[in-house]
Amino acid sequence: QKAALEKQMKERSEAMKKNKALNDEFNAGKTALDGKDYPTAEQHFLKAGELDASQEAVWVSLAETYNQWAPTKPPAERNAVYDKAIDAYKKALALKPDDAGIYNQMGNIYGVEKKLPEAKEALTKAAQLDPQMAAKAYYNMGANMVNNGNSDDAADFFKKAIDADPGYADAHYQYGICLMAKAQVDASGKITPPEGTADQFQKYLELKPDGPFAESSKEMLTQLGSKVDTTYKAPGSEKSTPRKK
């Protein structure tokens, strides 16, 4: 009994040492990541993964390190770093396959890499796993399509985002922009957009009268000959490029 007890105490002691080492490496990695010291963060998270590969947070943090690191690299080297992020996220998914947030992040990375089928699959999976994330996932896919010059498919995804969350102001604006791209212009300069285009800009102003696309929405409505509610505030000029959420 004494020998068994001593063995048990020794095993617990080793487990505690391992856990402390794991925590030390993980916390050091987080500190380095917060300080944008990506090589050091990578080193600590990889070490943490060696100590205990069953910790989802380790792989998610490693993936985020690569995700932040990639844009700082020369263009020719970025995809290789993004691929490392994808690999780390896949390790996290092996531990927690129903994590919608991971699929959302993977979809965004695939979009940056212009791997649109993979992006669509990942973001659709995020929407299926978490209905509350559906609007964001569909919006991000729309943003991916816009950034790759495909406004037709982008419109479909922004519409899905609106269907999932009718109060998603930015989705209304981006959907309106995509519809404007389909507008017909006659010889006199008259613009004839698809039905419901003006409604999207009006809805944005209703939801976000001080939002970043408020002034642009008013300009679009003016072009369309629609009345702009004068109670809306105009914060200033904005860009229309969508940002993934």
Secondary structure as the mmCIF struct_conf table of DSSP 4:
data_model
#
loop_
_struct_conf.conf_type_id
_struct_conf.id
_struct_conf.beg_label_comp_id
_struct_conf.beg_label_asym_id
_struct_conf.beg_label_seq_id
_struct_conf.end_label_comp_id
_struct_conf.end_label_asym_id
_struct_conf.end_label_seq_id
HELX_RH_AL_P HELX_RH_AL_P1 LYS A 2 ASP A 34
TURN_TY1_P TURN_TY1_P1 GLY A 35 LYS A 36
HELX_RH_AL_P HELX_RH_AL_P2 TYR A 38 LEU A 51
TURN_TY1_P TURN_TY1_P2 ALA A 53 SER A 54
HELX_RH_AL_P HELX_RH_AL_P3 GLU A 56 TRP A 69
HELX_RH_3T_P HELX_RH_3T_P1 ALA A 70 THR A 72
BEND BEND1 LYS A 73 LYS A 73
HELX_RH_AL_P HELX_RH_AL_P4 PRO A 75 LEU A 95
TURN_TY1_P TURN_TY1_P3 PRO A 97 ASP A 98
HELX_RH_AL_P HELX_RH_AL_P5 ALA A 100 VAL A 112
TURN_TY1_P TURN_TY1_P4 GLU A 113 LYS A 114
HELX_RH_AL_P HELX_RH_AL_P6 LEU A 116 LEU A 129
HELX_RH_3T_P HELX_RH_3T_P2 PRO A 131 MET A 133
HELX_RH_AL_P HELX_RH_AL_P7 ALA A 134 ASN A 147
TURN_TY1_P TURN_TY1_P5 ASN A 148 GLY A 149
HELX_RH_AL_P HELX_RH_AL_P8 SER A 151 ALA A 164
TURN_TY1_P TURN_TY1_P6 PRO A 166 GLY A 167
HELX_RH_AL_P HELX_RH_AL_P9 ALA A 169 MET A 180
TURN_TY1_P TURN_TY1_P7 ALA A 181 LYS A 182
STRN STRN1 GLN A 184 VAL A 185
TURN_TY1_P TURN_TY1_P8 ALA A 187 SER A 188
STRN STRN2 ILE A 191 THR A 192
HELX_LH_PP_P HELX_LH_PP_P1 PRO A 193 PRO A 194
TURN_TY1_P TURN_TY1_P9 GLU A 195 GLY A 196
HELX_RH_AL_P HELX_RH_AL_P10 THR A 197 LEU A 207
TURN_TY1_P TURN_TY1_P10 PRO A 209 ASP A 210
BEND BEND2 GLY A 211 GLY A 211
TURN_TY1_P TURN_TY1_P11 PRO A 212 PHE A 213
HELX_RH_AL_P HELX_RH_AL_P11 ALA A 214 GLN A 223
TURN_TY1_P TURN_TY1_P12 LEU A 224 GLY A 225
HELX_LH_PP_P HELX_LH_PP_P2 SER A 226 ASP A 229
TURN_TY1_P TURN_TY1_P13 THR A 230 THR A 231
BEND BEND3 TYR A 232 TYR A 232
#
